[in-house]
Amino acid sequence: MALTVAIVIAANAFDLRVNTTVSMPIGLYREVPRQLERDAWVIFCLPKEPARLGRERGYLRRGSCPDGSQELVKEIAAVPGDCVALSRAGLTVNSHAVPGTAIQAVDRSGRALPHAPFGRDALPRASSGCLVRVTA
């Protein structure tokens, strides 16, 4: 416990972020300004409804987002100009499957998990306007 507290204090002193979640490799990360590019990591807050669900179900800890939930850190899989599609099998970028993105119907407690609609305009658009429609 004392070691954990020391790591958190040191991380804050040097503008480092501590990740202990399974959503990305555990470790210390330094935030740097950069262009959004494929394979870079991005820190963000979830929109209102997904954040609410995450807090209610215990997926998210308390954090610094406006709604009081923790920030998420994810690897960028697609950039402007890429064609992005979502199906039950998961996310594809330029017709290449992104590993680990298959849609899960339920969480570990058996509760239904919502997901982005398949083939809806709300899916990320590339700057070229490419949007692949996928049917269930």
C-alpha positions in Angstrom: 0.0 0.0 0.0 2.8 2.4 0.9 4.5 1.7 -2.4 1.3 2.4 -4.3 0.9 5.7 -2.6 4.5 6.7 -3.3 4.1 5.8 -7.0 0.9 7.9 -7.3 2.6 10.9 -5.5 5.7 10.6 -7.7 3.5 10.2 -10.9 1.5 13.4 -10.0 4.8 15.3 -9.3 6.1 14.4 -12.8 2.9 14.8 -14.7 2.6 11.0 -15.2 -0.5 8.9 -15.4 -0.8 5.6 -13.6 -2.8 2.9 -15.4 -4.0 -0.1 -13.3 -6.9 -1.1 -15.6 -7.0 -4.0 -18.1 -8.0 -1.7 -21.0 -4.3 -1.0 -21.8 -0.9 -2.2 -20.5 -0.4 -1.5 -16.8 2.2 1.2 -16.1 3.2 4.8 -16.0 2.4 7.1 -18.9 3.4 10.7 -19.7 0.9 12.9 -21.5 2.4 14.8 -24.4 0.8 17.0 -27.0 0.8 15.3 -30.4 -1.2 14.9 -33.6 -3.8 12.2 -33.6 -2.2 9.3 -35.4 -2.7 5.6 -35.7 -1.2 3.6 -32.8 -0.9 6.7 -30.6 -2.7 6.6 -27.2 -5.5 9.1 -26.5 -7.0 10.2 -23.1 -10.7 11.0 -23.2 -13.9 11.1 -21.2 -16.9 9.1 -22.2 -20.1 10.8 -23.3 -22.8 11.2 -20.7 -24.9 8.0 -21.1 -22.0 5.5 -21.5 -20.3 7.1 -18.5 -23.5 6.9 -16.4 -23.8 3.2 -17.2 -20.1 2.6 -16.5 -20.4 4.2 -13.1 -23.7 2.5 -12.2 -22.3 -1.0 -13.1 -18.9 -0.4 -11.5 -16.9 -0.5 -14.8 -15.5 3.0 -14.1 -13.8 4.4 -11.0 -14.2 8.0 -9.8 -12.0 10.4 -11.7 -11.5 13.8 -13.2 -14.1 13.7 -16.0 -16.9 16.4 -15.8 -19.3 13.7 -14.6 -16.9 12.4 -11.9 -15.8 9.3 -13.7 -12.3 8.3 -14.6 -10.7 9.1 -18.0 -10.1 6.3 -20.4 -7.0 5.7 -22.4 -7.2 3.9 -25.7 -5.0 3.3 -28.8 -6.1 5.1 -31.9 -7.2 2.6 -34.6 -8.4 4.9 -37.3 -7.5 8.3 -38.6 -9.2 10.7 -41.1 -9.3 9.1 -44.5 -9.8 5.5 -43.1 -12.9 3.5 -43.8 -14.4 2.3 -40.5 -17.1 -0.4 -40.1 -18.7 -2.1 -37.1 -20.4 -5.5 -37.1 -21.0 -8.2 -34.5 -17.6 -9.5 -35.4 -16.1 -6.2 -34.3 -14.4 -3.1 -35.8 -12.7 -3.1 -39.1 -10.5 -0.3 -40.4 -9.8 -0.2 -44.1 -11.2 -3.8 -44.3 -8.7 -5.0 -41.6 -10.2 -6.5 -38.4 -9.1 -4.7 -35.2 -8.2 -7.5 -32.7 -10.2 -7.7 -29.5 -13.2 -5.6 -30.7 -15.9 -8.3 -31.1 -19.2 -7.2 -29.7 -20.0 -8.8 -26.4 -23.6 -9.4 -25.7 -23.3 -9.5 -21.9 -20.8 -8.5 -19.2 -19.3 -10.8 -16.6 -22.4 -10.5 -14.5 -24.7 -11.5 -17.4 -26.1 -8.0 -17.9 -26.8 -6.9 -21.5 -24.2 -4.6 -23.0 -25.3 -1.8 -25.4 -23.2 -1.1 -28.4 -23.0 1.4 -31.2 -25.5 0.7 -34.0 -24.3 -1.3 -37.0 -24.2 0.8 -40.2 -25.6 4.0 -38.7 -24.3 7.4 -39.6 -23.2 7.9 -36.0 -20.3 5.6 -36.7 -17.0 7.5 -37.1 -16.7 9.2 -40.5 -13.3 9.5 -42.2 -12.5 12.9 -43.8 -13.1 11.3 -47.2 -16.7 10.7 -46.2 -16.3 6.9 -46.3 -18.7 5.0 -44.1 -19.3 1.3 -44.6 -22.8 0.1 -43.7 -22.8 -3.3 -42.1 -26.0 -5.3 -41.5 -26.4 -7.5 -38.5 
